[in-house]
Amino acid sequence: MSYAVKSELRERIGASIFDEIYGPLPVETPEGDLASAAAEIDGAVAYRYARPVSGAASLALLKDWNLTLAEERAFARPIGGDFSEKIKTRVAQVRQYLAMIRTDDFRLPDAVENGSGSGGVTLVQRDEPVFGRDRMKGF
């Protein structure tokens, strides 16, 4: 599920640039860019929240993130394609928020939480035990 549609991506990057990037017979479609950007978002969001996200405030934020990540894919496609520092900064910020969702440092305002976080599994790293069955003989 994409959080944005083709017409919104066209509006975001401008009609002339959109037509230049996607052309009459594109190898990739704008819908494909939006879907792959949405998949990146869903990979982070599904860790914590029930999908599909239905809260209006959360959907507005996810739509903006979807357009930003799709915009990066669109501008990176043309040979020699270059995109501005503004886009790079926005993309980095979106990916930082996605990472923060995974670590519970950022929450979507009205999304329903899964309740299980990491599925009930906790990984623990520890040193070798000092006292074990083999070392306790004679005590």
N, CA, C and O atoms as CSV, one atom per row, in Angstrom:
chain,resi,resn,atom,element,x,y,z
A,1,MET,N,N,0.839,-1.173,0.000
A,1,MET,CA,C,0.000,0.000,0.000
A,1,MET,C,C,0.887,1.239,0.000
A,1,MET,O,O,1.772,1.381,0.843
A,2,SER,N,N,0.646,2.113,-0.933
A,2,SER,CA,C,1.376,3.366,-0.974
A,2,SER,C,C,0.571,4.421,-0.207
A,2,SER,O,O,-0.659,4.389,-0.197
A,3,TYR,N,N,1.262,5.326,0.414
A,3,TYR,CA,C,0.597,6.373,1.191
A,3,TYR,C,C,0.295,7.605,0.342
A,3,TYR,O,O,-0.406,8.512,0.790
A,4,ALA,N,N,0.818,7.638,-0.875
A,4,ALA,CA,C,0.613,8.769,-1.777
A,4,ALA,C,C,0.316,8.221,-3.180
A,4,ALA,O,O,0.506,7.034,-3.444
A,5,VAL,N,N,-0.143,9.082,-4.054
A,5,VAL,CA,C,-0.481,8.675,-5.419
A,5,VAL,C,C,0.372,9.443,-6.429
A,5,VAL,O,O,1.027,10.432,-6.101
A,6,LYS,N,N,0.341,8.959,-7.645
A,6,LYS,CA,C,1.150,9.505,-8.740
A,6,LYS,C,C,0.972,11.020,-8.896
A,6,LYS,O,O,1.954,11.744,-9.062
A,7,SER,N,N,-0.269,11.497,-8.843
A,7,SER,CA,C,-0.511,12.934,-9.038
A,7,SER,C,C,0.146,13.767,-7.935
A,7,SER,O,O,0.579,14.891,-8.189
A,8,GLU,N,N,0.223,13.236,-6.731
A,8,GLU,CA,C,0.864,13.955,-5.631
A,8,GLU,C,C,2.379,14.003,-5.820
A,8,GLU,O,O,3.018,15.003,-5.493
A,9,LEU,N,N,2.950,12.921,-6.347
A,9,LEU,CA,C,4.387,12.914,-6.642
A,9,LEU,C,C,4.683,13.890,-7.772
A,9,LEU,O,O,5.687,14.602,-7.732
A,10,ARG,N,N,3.825,13.926,-8.771
A,10,ARG,CA,C,3.985,14.861,-9.899
A,10,ARG,C,C,3.955,16.304,-9.398
A,10,ARG,O,O,4.748,17.140,-9.832
A,11,GLU,N,N,3.039,16.580,-8.488
A,11,GLU,CA,C,2.940,17.927,-7.919
A,11,GLU,C,C,4.176,18.255,-7.089
A,11,GLU,O,O,4.666,19.384,-7.121
A,12,ARG,N,N,4.681,17.269,-6.343
A,12,ARG,CA,C,5.838,17.479,-5.460
A,12,ARG,C,C,7.081,17.849,-6.259
A,12,ARG,O,O,7.792,18.787,-5.899
A,13,ILE,N,N,7.352,17.115,-7.346
A,13,ILE,CA,C,8.602,17.365,-8.079
A,13,ILE,C,C,8.431,18.288,-9.271
A,13,ILE,O,O,9.419,18.688,-9.888
A,14,GLY,N,N,7.193,18.633,-9.607
A,14,GLY,CA,C,6.937,19.533,-10.724
A,14,GLY,C,C,6.638,18.750,-11.996
A,14,GLY,O,O,7.285,17.742,-12.283
A,15,ALA,N,N,5.666,19.216,-12.745
A,15,ALA,CA,C,5.187,18.493,-13.925
A,15,ALA,C,C,6.268,18.288,-14.977
A,15,ALA,O,O,6.394,17.189,-15.519
A,16,SER,N,N,7.048,19.320,-15.278
A,16,SER,CA,C,8.054,19.195,-16.338
A,16,SER,C,C,9.161,18.216,-15.953
A,16,SER,O,O,9.600,17.417,-16.781
A,17,ILE,N,N,9.609,18.273,-14.716
A,17,ILE,CA,C,10.648,17.343,-14.251
A,17,ILE,C,C,10.083,15.932,-14.179
A,17,ILE,O,O,10.755,14.971,-14.551
A,18,PHE,N,N,8.859,15.807,-13.705
A,18,PHE,CA,C,8.197,14.501,-13.628
A,18,PHE,C,C,8.147,13.856,-15.011
A,18,PHE,O,O,8.502,12.689,-15.172
A,19,ASP,N,N,7.700,14.633,-16.019
A,19,ASP,CA,C,7.591,14.101,-17.386
A,19,ASP,C,C,8.962,13.758,-17.958
A,19,ASP,O,O,9.099,12.794,-18.711
A,20,GLU,N,N,9.965,14.533,-17.606
A,20,GLU,CA,C,11.321,14.252,-18.076
A,20,GLU,C,C,11.863,12.960,-17.458
A,20,GLU,O,O,12.522,12.176,-18.141
A,21,ILE,N,N,11.595,12.742,-16.203
A,21,ILE,CA,C,12.102,11.553,-15.512
A,21,ILE,C,C,11.373,10.304,-15.973
A,21,ILE,O,O,12.004,9.299,-16.299
A,22,TYR,N,N,10.047,10.362,-16.003
A,22,TYR,CA,C,9.285,9.160,-16.292
A,22,TYR,C,C,8.976,8.980,-17.772
A,22,TYR,O,O,8.751,7.857,-18.223
A,23,GLY,N,N,8.963,10.079,-18.537
A,23,GLY,CA,C,8.810,10.005,-19.979
A,23,GLY,C,C,7.613,9.190,-20.445
A,23,GLY,O,O,6.788,8.750,-19.643
A,24,PRO,N,N,7.534,8.997,-21.772
A,24,PRO,CA,C,6.385,8.259,-22.311
A,24,PRO,C,C,6.462,6.747,-22.062
A,24,PRO,O,O,5.430,6.105,-21.864
A,25,LEU,N,N,7.665,6.176,-22.069
A,25,LEU,CA,C,7.837,4.736,-21.859
A,25,LEU,C,C,8.865,4.490,-20.766
A,25,LEU,O,O,9.988,4.073,-21.051
A,26,PRO,N,N,8.495,4.744,-19.534
A,26,PRO,CA,C,9.479,4.610,-18.453
A,26,PRO,C,C,9.816,3.157,-18.149
A,26,PRO,O,O,8.979,2.263,-18.266
A,27,VAL,N,N,11.057,2.951,-17.758
A,27,VAL,CA,C,11.473,1.632,-17.295
A,27,VAL,C,C,10.831,1.390,-15.931
A,27,VAL,O,O,10.313,0.307,-15.658
A,28,GLU,N,N,10.873,2.391,-15.100
A,28,GLU,CA,C,10.229,2.351,-13.787
A,28,GLU,C,C,9.049,3.311,-13.821
A,28,GLU,O,O,9.072,4.316,-14.531
A,29,THR,N,N,8.047,3.000,-13.070
A,29,THR,CA,C,6.878,3.863,-13.027
A,29,THR,C,C,6.864,4.649,-11.728
A,29,THR,O,O,7.489,4.250,-10.745
A,30,PRO,N,N,6.155,5.757,-11.728
A,30,PRO,CA,C,6.035,6.498,-10.471
A,30,PRO,C,C,5.347,5.658,-9.399
A,30,PRO,O,O,5.671,5.768,-8.216
A,31,GLU,N,N,4.399,4.822,-9.810
A,31,GLU,CA,C,3.730,3.944,-8.849
A,31,GLU,C,C,4.726,2.970,-8.216
A,31,GLU,O,O,4.619,2.646,-7.034
A,32,GLY,N,N,5.690,2.508,-9.007
A,32,GLY,CA,C,6.725,1.622,-8.474
A,32,GLY,C,C,7.607,2.323,-7.457
A,32,GLY,O,O,7.961,1.751,-6.426
A,33,ASP,N,N,7.959,3.567,-7.757
A,33,ASP,CA,C,8.764,4.340,-6.801
A,33,ASP,C,C,7.998,4.597,-5.516
A,33,ASP,O,O,8.557,4.508,-4.423
A,34,LEU,N,N,6.715,4.918,-5.650
A,34,LEU,CA,C,5.892,5.149,-4.465
A,34,LEU,C,C,5.727,3.857,-3.658
A,34,LEU,O,O,5.757,3.882,-2.428
A,35,ALA,N,N,5.553,2.736,-4.352
A,35,ALA,CA,C,5.380,1.452,-3.661
A,35,ALA,C,C,6.655,1.031,-2.935
A,35,ALA,O,O,6.592,0.547,-1.805
A,36,SER,N,N,7.812,1.212,-3.574
A,36,SER,CA,C,9.057,0.820,-2.908
A,36,SER,C,C,9.367,1.748,-1.735
A,36,SER,O,O,9.905,1.307,-0.720
A,37,ALA,N,N,9.033,3.021,-1.870
A,37,ALA,CA,C,9.204,3.953,-0.744
A,37,ALA,C,C,8.261,3.580,0.400
A,37,ALA,O,O,8.645,3.639,1.568
A,38,ALA,N,N,7.032,3.196,0.067
A,38,ALA,CA,C,6.072,2.779,1.091
A,38,ALA,C,C,6.541,1.503,1.787
A,38,ALA,O,O,6.345,1.341,2.991
A,39,ALA,N,N,7.159,0.601,1.030
A,39,ALA,CA,C,7.674,-0.634,1.630
A,39,ALA,C,C,8.776,-0.328,2.644
A,39,ALA,O,O,8.852,-0.964,3.695
A,40,GLU,N,N,9.622,0.640,2.328
A,40,GLU,CA,C,10.670,1.049,3.270
A,40,GLU,C,C,10.043,1.592,4.555
A,40,GLU,O,O,10.503,1.289,5.655
A,41,ILE,N,N,9.003,2.386,4.405
A,41,ILE,CA,C,8.299,2.933,5.564
A,41,ILE,C,C,7.637,1.810,6.357
A,41,ILE,O,O,7.754,1.747,7.581
A,42,ASP,N,N,6.945,0.930,5.649
A,42,ASP,CA,C,6.240,-0.166,6.314
A,42,ASP,C,C,7.182,-1.083,7.086
A,42,ASP,O,O,6.812,-1.628,8.127
A,43,GLY,N,N,8.394,-1.252,6.577
A,43,GLY,CA,C,9.370,-2.078,7.275
A,43,GLY,C,C,9.668,-1.565,8.674
A,43,GLY,O,O,9.901,-2.350,9.593
A,44,ALA,N,N,9.660,-0.260,8.832
A,44,ALA,CA,C,9.900,0.333,10.151
A,44,ALA,C,C,8.610,0.426,10.958
A,44,ALA,O,O,8.594,0.118,12.150
A,45,VAL,N,N,7.557,0.838,10.325
A,45,VAL,CA,C,6.294,1.073,11.017
A,45,VAL,C,C,5.686,-0.232,11.530
A,45,VAL,O,O,5.138,-0.262,12.632
A,46,ALA,N,N,5.774,-1.298,10.756
A,46,ALA,CA,C,5.153,-2.573,11.136
A,46,ALA,C,C,5.803,-3.170,12.380
A,46,ALA,O,O,5.194,-3.992,13.065
A,47,TYR,N,N,7.011,-2.769,12.668
A,47,TYR,CA,C,7.698,-3.240,13.874
A,47,TYR,C,C,6.918,-2.866,15.125
A,47,TYR,O,O,6.851,-3.641,16.078
A,48,ARG,N,N,6.337,-1.688,15.118
A,48,ARG,CA,C,5.676,-1.173,16.305
A,48,ARG,C,C,4.158,-1.044,16.159
A,48,ARG,O,O,3.428,-1.222,17.134
A,49,TYR,N,N,3.674,-0.735,14.947
A,49,TYR,CA,C,2.269,-0.382,14.780
A,49,TYR,C,C,1.510,-1.393,13.927
A,49,TYR,O,O,2.056,-2.012,13.014
A,50,ALA,N,N,0.222,-1.536,14.265
A,50,ALA,CA,C,-0.666,-2.367,13.464
A,50,ALA,C,C,-0.865,-1.699,12.112
A,50,ALA,O,O,-1.016,-0.480,12.021
A,51,ARG,N,N,-0.863,-2.501,11.083
A,51,ARG,CA,C,-1.081,-1.969,9.754
A,51,ARG,C,C,-2.390,-2.485,9.215
A,51,ARG,O,O,-2.771,-3.598,9.577
A,52,PRO,N,N,-3.097,-1.778,8.394
A,52,PRO,CA,C,-2.729,-0.450,7.915
A,52,PRO,C,C,-2.943,0.624,8.982
A,52,PRO,O,O,-3.864,0.547,9.795
A,53,VAL,N,N,-2.082,1.601,8.953
A,53,VAL,CA,C,-2.206,2.740,9.867
A,53,VAL,C,C,-3.427,3.531,9.417
A,53,VAL,O,O,-3.582,3.818,8.230
A,54,SER,N,N,-4.290,3.881,10.360
A,54,SER,CA,C,-5.531,4.543,9.968
A,54,SER,C,C,-5.712,5.938,10.575
A,54,SER,O,O,-6.625,6.658,10.172
A,55,GLY,N,N,-4.889,6.329,11.509
A,55,GLY,CA,C,-5.021,7.651,12.122
A,55,GLY,C,C,-4.714,8.761,11.127
A,55,GLY,O,O,-3.721,8.687,10.403
A,56,ALA,N,N,-5.549,9.780,11.085
A,56,ALA,CA,C,-5.403,10.860,10.110
A,56,ALA,C,C,-4.064,11.589,10.238
A,56,ALA,O,O,-3.410,11.872,9.234
A,57,ALA,N,N,-3.660,11.888,11.464
A,57,ALA,CA,C,-2.395,12.608,11.658
A,57,ALA,C,C,-1.216,11.741,11.219
A,57,ALA,O,O,-0.286,12.232,10.578
A,58,SER,N,N,-1.254,10.470,11.558
A,58,SER,CA,C,-0.169,9.564,11.159
A,58,SER,C,C,-0.127,9.391,9.648
A,58,SER,O,O,0.949,9.381,9.050
A,59,LEU,N,N,-1.295,9.257,9.032
A,59,LEU,CA,C,-1.339,9.084,7.574
A,59,LEU,C,C,-0.788,10.308,6.849
A,59,LEU,O,O,-0.120,10.168,5.824
A,60,ALA,N,N,-1.057,11.493,7.360
A,60,ALA,CA,C,-0.518,12.709,6.739
A,60,ALA,C,C,1.002,12.710,6.795
A,60,ALA,O,O,1.664,13.084,5.827
A,61,LEU,N,N,1.551,12.293,7.925
A,61,LEU,CA,C,3.006,12.229,8.085
A,61,LEU,C,C,3.600,11.150,7.178
A,61,LEU,O,O,4.613,11.386,6.520
A,62,LEU,N,N,2.984,9.978,7.138
A,62,LEU,CA,C,3.475,8.881,6.300
A,62,LEU,C,C,3.386,9.231,4.815
A,62,LEU,O,O,4.243,8.820,4.032
A,63,LYS,N,N,2.360,9.985,4.422
A,63,LYS,CA,C,2.231,10.430,3.035
A,63,LYS,C,C,3.408,11.331,2.661
A,63,LYS,O,O,4.001,11.177,1.594
A,64,ASP,N,N,3.740,12.266,3.542
A,64,ASP,CA,C,4.866,13.161,3.287
A,64,ASP,C,C,6.166,12.374,3.186
A,64,ASP,O,O,6.982,12.630,2.300
A,65,TRP,N,N,6.362,11.415,4.092
A,65,TRP,CA,C,7.566,10.576,4.052
A,65,TRP,C,C,7.603,9.755,2.763
A,65,TRP,O,O,8.660,9.602,2.150
A,66,ASN,N,N,6.460,9.232,2.358
A,66,ASN,CA,C,6.382,8.434,1.134
A,66,ASN,C,C,6.791,9.268,-0.082
A,66,ASN,O,O,7.545,8.803,-0.937
A,67,LEU,N,N,6.294,10.488,-0.149
A,67,LEU,CA,C,6.647,11.369,-1.265
A,67,LEU,C,C,8.133,11.724,-1.243
A,67,LEU,O,O,8.776,11.768,-2.292
A,68,THR,N,N,8.675,11.973,-0.067
A,68,THR,CA,C,10.095,12.316,0.047
A,68,THR,C,C,10.978,11.175,-0.432
A,68,THR,O,O,11.912,11.397,-1.203
A,69,LEU,N,N,10.693,9.950,0.015
A,69,LEU,CA,C,11.514,8.805,-0.390
A,69,LEU,C,C,11.324,8.477,-1.874
A,69,LEU,O,O,12.274,8.068,-2.542
A,70,ALA,N,N,10.113,8.653,-2.390
A,70,ALA,CA,C,9.875,8.428,-3.824
A,70,ALA,C,C,10.564,9.501,-4.662
A,70,ALA,O,O,11.053,9.228,-5.758
A,71,GLU,N,N,10.595,10.708,-4.141
A,71,GLU,CA,C,11.280,11.814,-4.816
A,71,GLU,C,C,12.770,11.497,-4.965
A,71,GLU,O,O,13.358,11.755,-6.015
A,72,GLU,N,N,13.373,10.945,-3.929
A,72,GLU,CA,C,14.774,10.550,-4.013
A,72,GLU,C,C,14.977,9.518,-5.110
A,72,GLU,O,O,15.918,9.625,-5.897
A,73,ARG,N,N,14.102,8.519,-5.170
A,73,ARG,CA,C,14.215,7.483,-6.195
A,73,ARG,C,C,14.046,8.071,-7.591
A,73,ARG,O,O,14.751,7.684,-8.522
A,74,ALA,N,N,13.117,8.998,-7.733
A,74,ALA,CA,C,12.868,9.619,-9.032
A,74,ALA,C,C,14.084,10.401,-9.521
A,74,ALA,O,O,14.481,10.265,-10.679
A,75,PHE,N,N,14.671,11.205,-8.665
A,75,PHE,CA,C,15.809,12.025,-9.066
A,75,PHE,C,C,17.082,11.213,-9.244
A,75,PHE,O,O,17.967,11.610,-10.003
A,76,ALA,N,N,17.184,10.103,-8.567
A,76,ALA,CA,C,18.386,9.273,-8.685
A,76,ALA,C,C,18.377,8.455,-9.976
A,76,ALA,O,O,19.428,7.969,-10.393
A,77,ARG,N,N,17.242,8.294,-10.607
A,77,ARG,CA,C,17.099,7.444,-11.777
A,77,ARG,C,C,17.829,7.943,-13.028
A,77,ARG,O,O,18.566,7.160,-13.628
A,78,PRO,N,N,17.667,9.191,-13.453
A,78,PRO,CA,C,18.306,9.618,-14.703
A,78,PRO,C,C,19.823,9.504,-14.625
A,78,PRO,O,O,20.430,9.726,-13.577
A,79,ILE,N,N,20.415,9.153,-15.760
A,79,ILE,CA,C,21.871,9.084,-15.821
A,79,ILE,C,C,22.415,10.472,-15.542
A,79,ILE,O,O,22.042,11.446,-16.197
A,80,GLY,N,N,23.282,10.546,-14.582
A,80,GLY,CA,C,23.810,11.852,-14.193
A,80,GLY,C,C,22.808,12.657,-13.394
A,80,GLY,O,O,23.010,13.847,-13.153
A,81,GLY,N,N,21.708,12.000,-12.975
A,81,GLY,CA,C,20.682,12.700,-12.215
A,81,GLY,C,C,21.252,13.257,-10.933
A,81,GLY,O,O,22.041,12.600,-10.254
A,82,ASP,N,N,20.857,14.444,-10.609
A,82,ASP,CA,C,21.358,15.091,-9.404
A,82,ASP,C,C,20.171,15.675,-8.667
A,82,ASP,O,O,19.249,16.206,-9.286
A,83,PHE,N,N,20.190,15.581,-7.382
A,83,PHE,CA,C,19.133,16.194,-6.612
A,83,PHE,C,C,19.748,17.063,-5.542
A,83,PHE,O,O,20.878,16.856,-5.101
A,84,SER,N,N,18.971,18.031,-5.148
A,84,SER,CA,C,19.492,19.089,-4.285
A,84,SER,C,C,19.800,18.593,-2.881
A,84,SER,O,O,19.383,17.512,-2.464
A,85,GLU,N,N,20.539,19.421,-2.181
A,85,GLU,CA,C,20.853,19.140,-0.775
A,85,GLU,C,C,19.580,19.123,0.065
A,85,GLU,O,O,19.509,18.421,1.073
A,86,LYS,N,N,18.574,19.897,-0.350
A,86,LYS,CA,C,17.319,19.911,0.387
A,86,LYS,C,C,16.682,18.523,0.379
A,86,LYS,O,O,16.199,18.050,1.407
A,87,ILE,N,N,16.684,17.879,-0.779
A,87,ILE,CA,C,16.105,16.536,-0.877
A,87,ILE,C,C,16.929,15.562,-0.056
A,87,ILE,O,O,16.371,14.748,0.680
A,88,LYS,N,N,18.248,15.632,-0.171
A,88,LYS,CA,C,19.119,14.744,0.603
A,88,LYS,C,C,18.881,14.910,2.098
A,88,LYS,O,O,18.855,13.928,2.840
A,89,THR,N,N,18.709,16.140,2.535
A,89,THR,CA,C,18.472,16.412,3.949
A,89,THR,C,C,17.132,15.865,4.394
A,89,THR,O,O,17.030,15.270,5.467
A,90,ARG,N,N,16.090,16.060,3.572
A,90,ARG,CA,C,14.762,15.546,3.926
A,90,ARG,C,C,14.756,14.024,3.971
A,90,ARG,O,O,14.152,13.433,4.866
A,91,VAL,N,N,15.422,13.385,3.016
A,91,VAL,CA,C,15.488,11.923,2.985
A,91,VAL,C,C,16.219,11.403,4.220
A,91,VAL,O,O,15.772,10.443,4.847
A,92,ALA,N,N,17.326,12.022,4.567
A,92,ALA,CA,C,18.070,11.608,5.761
A,92,ALA,C,C,17.215,11.761,7.012
A,92,ALA,O,O,17.260,10.920,7.909
A,93,GLN,N,N,16.439,12.833,7.069
A,93,GLN,CA,C,15.584,13.060,8.222
A,93,GLN,C,C,14.482,12.004,8.305
A,93,GLN,O,O,14.184,11.510,9.393
A,94,VAL,N,N,13.875,11.653,7.171
A,94,VAL,CA,C,12.846,10.615,7.155
A,94,VAL,C,C,13.430,9.294,7.630
A,94,VAL,O,O,12.827,8.608,8.455
A,95,ARG,N,N,14.601,8.935,7.112
A,95,ARG,CA,C,15.215,7.670,7.523
A,95,ARG,C,C,15.607,7.691,9.006
A,95,ARG,O,O,15.585,6.653,9.668
A,96,GLN,N,N,15.957,8.838,9.513
A,96,GLN,CA,C,16.255,8.950,10.948
A,96,GLN,C,C,14.977,8.724,11.763
A,96,GLN,O,O,15.006,8.027,12.777
A,97,TYR,N,N,13.864,9.307,11.326
A,97,TYR,CA,C,12.603,9.072,12.023
A,97,TYR,C,C,12.207,7.602,11.975
A,97,TYR,O,O,11.719,7.062,12.968
A,98,LEU,N,N,12.410,6.947,10.832
A,98,LEU,CA,C,12.081,5.527,10.716
A,98,LEU,C,C,12.929,4.697,11.683
A,98,LEU,O,O,12.430,3.761,12.306
A,99,ALA,N,N,14.196,5.041,11.802
A,99,ALA,CA,C,15.064,4.345,12.758
A,99,ALA,C,C,14.600,4.616,14.188
A,99,ALA,O,O,14.648,3.726,15.037
A,100,MET,N,N,14.156,5.828,14.451
A,100,MET,CA,C,13.684,6.177,15.785
A,100,MET,C,C,12.394,5.436,16.145
A,100,MET,O,O,12.164,5.125,17.314
A,101,ILE,N,N,11.552,5.152,15.147
A,101,ILE,CA,C,10.338,4.374,15.404
A,101,ILE,C,C,10.722,2.991,15.895
A,101,ILE,O,O,10.119,2.473,16.835
A,102,ARG,N,N,11.724,2.390,15.264
A,102,ARG,CA,C,12.166,1.047,15.653
A,102,ARG,C,C,12.691,1.005,17.086
A,102,ARG,O,O,12.535,-0.006,17.771
A,103,THR,N,N,13.305,2.077,17.538
A,103,THR,CA,C,13.896,2.104,18.880
A,103,THR,C,C,12.983,2.770,19.913
A,103,THR,O,O,13.390,2.991,21.054
A,104,ASP,N,N,11.764,3.085,19.516
A,104,ASP,CA,C,10.768,3.698,20.390
A,104,ASP,C,C,11.167,5.099,20.846
A,104,ASP,O,O,10.770,5.538,21.925
A,105,ASP,N,N,11.942,5.793,20.037
A,105,ASP,CA,C,12.295,7.181,20.328
A,105,ASP,C,C,11.384,8.163,19.603
A,105,ASP,O,O,11.459,9.371,19.828
A,106,PHE,N,N,10.517,7.638,18.725
A,106,PHE,CA,C,9.560,8.469,17.994
A,106,PHE,C,C,8.297,7.639,17.828
A,106,PHE,O,O,8.357,6.459,17.484
A,107,ARG,N,N,7.167,8.262,18.073
A,107,ARG,CA,C,5.894,7.548,17.961
A,107,ARG,C,C,4.960,8.291,17.022
A,107,ARG,O,O,4.910,9.521,17.011
A,108,LEU,N,N,4.226,7.523,16.241
A,108,LEU,CA,C,3.184,8.106,15.402
A,108,LEU,C,C,2.037,8.503,16.329
A,108,LEU,O,O,1.660,7.736,17.215
A,109,PRO,N,N,1.481,9.700,16.129
A,109,PRO,CA,C,0.565,10.257,17.119
A,109,PRO,C,C,-0.725,9.476,17.357
A,109,PRO,O,O,-1.205,9.415,18.489
A,110,ASP,N,N,-1.290,8.883,16.319
A,110,ASP,CA,C,-2.582,8.224,16.518
A,110,ASP,C,C,-2.638,6.841,15.881
A,110,ASP,O,O,-3.708,6.376,15.489
A,111,ALA,N,N,-1.489,6.186,15.778
A,111,ALA,CA,C,-1.442,4.839,15.236
A,111,ALA,C,C,-1.615,3.827,16.362
A,111,ALA,O,O,-1.190,4.056,17.494
A,112,VAL,N,N,-2.241,2.715,16.034
A,112,VAL,CA,C,-2.482,1.659,17.017
A,112,VAL,C,C,-1.237,0.794,17.127
A,112,VAL,O,O,-0.740,0.278,16.126
A,113,GLU,N,N,-0.737,0.637,18.342
A,113,GLU,CA,C,0.477,-0.151,18.543
A,113,GLU,C,C,0.172,-1.635,18.481
A,113,GLU,O,O,-0.923,-2.076,18.832
A,114,ASN,N,N,1.162,-2.404,18.028
A,114,ASN,CA,C,1.038,-3.855,17.977
A,114,ASN,C,C,0.911,-4.433,19.376
A,114,ASN,O,O,0.151,-5.378,19.590
A,115,GLY,N,N,1.631,-3.887,20.309
A,115,GLY,CA,C,1.608,-4.388,21.664
A,115,GLY,C,C,2.685,-5.409,21.942
A,115,GLY,O,O,2.976,-5.723,23.096
A,116,SER,N,N,3.281,-5.931,20.872
A,116,SER,CA,C,4.306,-6.957,21.097
A,116,SER,C,C,5.702,-6.460,20.806
A,116,SER,O,O,6.675,-7.136,21.139
A,117,GLY,N,N,5.827,-5.309,20.200
A,117,GLY,CA,C,7.166,-4.778,19.894
A,117,GLY,C,C,7.942,-5.722,19.025
A,117,GLY,O,O,7.687,-5.796,17.823
A,118,SER,N,N,8.885,-6.451,19.589
A,118,SER,CA,C,9.745,-7.334,18.808
A,118,SER,C,C,9.218,-8.765,18.768
A,118,SER,O,O,9.979,-9.694,18.497
A,119,GLY,N,N,7.921,-8.956,19.035
A,119,GLY,CA,C,7.357,-10.284,18.957
A,119,GLY,C,C,7.578,-11.103,20.216
A,119,GLY,O,O,7.424,-12.324,20.182
A,120,GLY,N,N,7.929,-10.477,21.314
A,120,GLY,CA,C,8.103,-11.186,22.558
A,120,GLY,C,C,9.446,-11.869,22.715
A,120,GLY,O,O,9.636,-12.655,23.644
A,121,VAL,N,N,10.372,-11.585,21.831
A,121,VAL,CA,C,11.692,-12.201,21.901
A,121,VAL,C,C,12.683,-11.161,22.405
A,121,VAL,O,O,12.702,-10.023,21.934
A,122,THR,N,N,13.495,-11.561,23.357
A,122,THR,CA,C,14.532,-10.676,23.867
A,122,THR,C,C,15.876,-11.349,23.674
A,122,THR,O,O,16.077,-12.484,24.106
A,123,LEU,N,N,16.782,-10.662,23.037
A,123,LEU,CA,C,18.126,-11.177,22.850
A,123,LEU,C,C,19.029,-10.583,23.917
A,123,LEU,O,O,19.019,-9.376,24.158
A,124,VAL,N,N,19.812,-11.448,24.553
A,124,VAL,CA,C,20.697,-11.013,25.622
A,124,VAL,C,C,22.110,-11.467,25.296
A,124,VAL,O,O,22.327,-12.624,24.934
A,125,GLN,N,N,23.054,-10.574,25.421
A,125,GLN,CA,C,24.454,-10.925,25.243
A,125,GLN,C,C,25.111,-10.851,26.615
A,125,GLN,O,O,24.962,-9.862,27.331
A,126,ARG,N,N,25.843,-11.911,26.978
A,126,ARG,CA,C,26.449,-11.937,28.299
A,126,ARG,C,C,27.807,-12.609,28.226
A,126,ARG,O,O,28.153,-13.255,27.236
A,127,ASP,N,N,28.564,-12.442,29.293
A,127,ASP,CA,C,29.858,-13.114,29.401
A,127,ASP,C,C,29.629,-14.576,29.774
A,127,ASP,O,O,28.544,-14.966,30.207
A,128,GLU,N,N,30.670,-15.362,29.595
A,128,GLU,CA,C,30.598,-16.767,30.017
A,128,GLU,C,C,30.372,-16.799,31.531
A,128,GLU,O,O,30.896,-15.943,32.244
A,129,PRO,N,N,29.603,-17.768,32.033
A,129,PRO,CA,C,29.358,-17.821,33.472
A,129,PRO,C,C,30.637,-18.116,34.249
A,129,PRO,O,O,31.470,-18.917,33.825
A,130,VAL,N,N,30.773,-17.463,35.378
A,130,VAL,CA,C,31.925,-17.678,36.231
A,130,VAL,C,C,31.755,-18.999,36.977
A,130,VAL,O,O,32.705,-19.772,37.105
A,131,PHE,N,N,30.572,-19.249,37.455
A,131,PHE,CA,C,30.285,-20.474,38.184
A,131,PHE,C,C,29.302,-21.305,37.366
A,131,PHE,O,O,28.205,-20.850,37.044
A,132,GLY,N,N,29.701,-22.495,37.044
A,132,GLY,CA,C,28.829,-23.413,36.327
A,132,GLY,C,C,28.909,-24.778,36.983
A,132,GLY,O,O,29.644,-24.963,37.953
A,133,ARG,N,N,28.175,-25.710,36.472
A,133,ARG,CA,C,28.129,-27.034,37.051
A,133,ARG,C,C,29.514,-27.663,37.122
A,133,ARG,O,O,29.867,-28.279,38.128
A,134,ASP,N,N,30.305,-27.510,36.050
A,134,ASP,CA,C,31.643,-28.103,36.012
A,134,ASP,C,C,32.584,-27.436,36.994
A,134,ASP,O,O,33.456,-28.105,37.547
A,135,ARG,N,N,32.443,-26.172,37.224
A,135,ARG,CA,C,33.359,-25.439,38.121
A,135,ARG,C,C,32.942,-25.523,39.582
A,135,ARG,O,O,33.702,-25.115,40.460
A,136,MET,N,N,31.789,-26.027,39.853
A,136,MET,CA,C,31.282,-26.065,41.226
A,136,MET,C,C,31.581,-27.408,41.926
A,136,MET,O,O,31.214,-27.581,43.088
A,137,LYS,N,N,32.224,-28.336,41.254
A,137,LYS,CA,C,32.530,-29.631,41.874
A,137,LYS,C,C,33.413,-29.416,43.086
A,137,LYS,O,O,34.403,-28.687,43.019
A,138,GLY,N,N,33.062,-30.038,44.175
A,138,GLY,CA,C,33.847,-29.943,45.391
A,138,GLY,C,C,33.398,-28.836,46.311
A,138,GLY,O,O,33.940,-28.706,47.409
A,139,PHE,N,N,32.444,-28.043,45.921
A,139,PHE,CA,C,31.959,-26.977,46.806
A,139,PHE,C,C,30.667,-27.373,47.442
A,139,PHE,O,O,30.102,-26.606,48.221
